[in-house]
Amino acid sequence: MDFETLTAILADQFDVDADSITEDTDILEDLGCTSMDAVELIVALESAIDIHIPDEAVDSIRTVGELMNYLTEHAEQEEE
């Protein structure tokens, strides 16, 4: 998944302009992510890139950059 695709998913999920999302965007504070939003986001990401994201990983991800790094790293591992 590239950053543009991730920001498009985030923009759709949180009804914000994709251009306003940066790697430093805080998913909880800047996007207003609630626990229900987090579940919906994980489902959207898992279906978009065919990856499983465990709850423990969700709890440790705070920024869009951290999410991008996680997705990149783990998508590559699942391909192996």
N, C-alpha and C positions, 0 to 999 in steps of 0.2 A: 504494500500500500504506500502510495506517495503522500506527501504532506497536503497537496491540493485535495486529494480524495478525502483524507481525514478531516480537513477543515470543512469540506462540503457536508460530510455526515454530521459533524458537530453543529454547523450552522442550521441544518435542517432540524436536528434534535432540540436545539435551544432557541430557535427562531431569532438568530442573530446574523449579521452580515459576515460571510466567510472571510472577507478582507480584514475584518477587525480581529481575527484570531491569529495569534503568533505562538511561537514555541513557549513563551513565558506566560501565556494566558493561564490563569488558575481556573481549573475546571469547576471547583466548588464555589469560589468567591466571584470570579469574573463572569462565569456562565450561569451561576445560580443552580448548579446541579444538586438535586435532592436525591434521596436514596432510590426513589422510584425512577427518576431520570437516569440514574446510574445503571439500573437494571435494563432499561430500554436501550441505553447507549451500548451496553455490552452485547445485547442481543443483535443490534444493528451491526456492530463491528464483527461479531462472530460470523454472521451470515455473509457479510461483505467479503471477508477474506478467509473463511473456512478455518477458523482458529478457535480454540477453547481458552477462555480467560478466567482463571480461578479467582474466587472471592479474595484470597489473600493478596493477589496482584492488584486488584482494584483498590484495596485499602491503602496500598503504598504509592499509588500514582496520583500526583497532585496537579501537574501542569500538562499542557498539550505536548510539550517537548518530551516529557517523561513517557507519556502515552505512545507517542510516535516511536521512541526508542524501544519500548517494550514490544510493540507490534512488529517492528522490523526484526528485532532479535528473535522473537518467538515464532514468527512466520517462517523464518529461515530454518529454525530447528525442526519444525513440524514437516518441512519438505524433505528432510534427510531420512 
